[in-house]
Amino acid sequence: MKTNFETKTEKELLTFTEPYVFKNPISKYTPNEHLGIEKISLDDDFTRIDFVYIAPKQYINGGWIQMDSGCYIRPIGSDTRYKMIQAINIPEAPTKYYFKSKGQTHHFSLLFPPLPKSIKHIDIIERLDEGTYFNFFKVSLQHNEPTLIRIINEN
């Protein structure tokens, strides 16, 4: 079944089930202990990556998040960049999503053009620059046990 993401509502995009879904993929590098990848879905029309973020305890109200509009994914061993098509439930910079409290959980998704089904590893690059960007390196497209975020008790 072919799906055209441009004709689907946000709710349909978030609930659509695809035959190639990788839950809790592991990566060689994760940007921080507050951000995790819930799943990566490969479809004929797009690649969807679902994330979960837990607001840090170090900020009074949990801080804020945003996504750089130049975000892309890149298959390992390739210079090909698949530029983000749409950010769902996270604003694009310079707009910010402000948390209401420490420890608040926030789910968001990013849509990219479709990846070939033969790809085994990808990099997810928000921005390659100095700063705290949501970059993951060598993300494995295989099924893994549930492990999303390490919770560090600062008490």
Stockholm file with secondary structure:
# STOCKHOLM 1.0

chainA/1-155         MKTNFETKTEKELLTFTEPYVFKNPISKYTPNEHLGIEKISLDDDFTRIDFVYIAPKQYINGGWIQMDSGCYIRPIGSDTRYKMIQAINIPEAPTKYYFKSKGQTHHFSLLFPPLPKSIKHIDIIERLDEGTYFNFFKVSLQHNEPTLIRIINEN
#=GR chainA/1-155 SS CCCCGGGSCHHHHHHCCCSEEEESCCEEECSCTTEEEEEEEECSSCEEEEEEEECCTTSTTCCEECBCTTCEEEETTCCCCEECCEEESSCBTTSCEECSSTTCEEEEEEEECCCCTTCCEEEEESCCSSSCCCCEEEEECSCCCSCCCCCCCCC
#=GC SS_cons         CCCCGGGSCHHHHHHCCCSEEEESCCEEECSCTTEEEEEEEECSSCEEEEEEEECCTTSTTCCEECBCTTCEEEETTCCCCEECCEEESSCBTTSCEECSSTTCEEEEEEEECCCCTTCCEEEEESCCSSSCCCCEEEEECSCCCSCCCCCCCCC
//
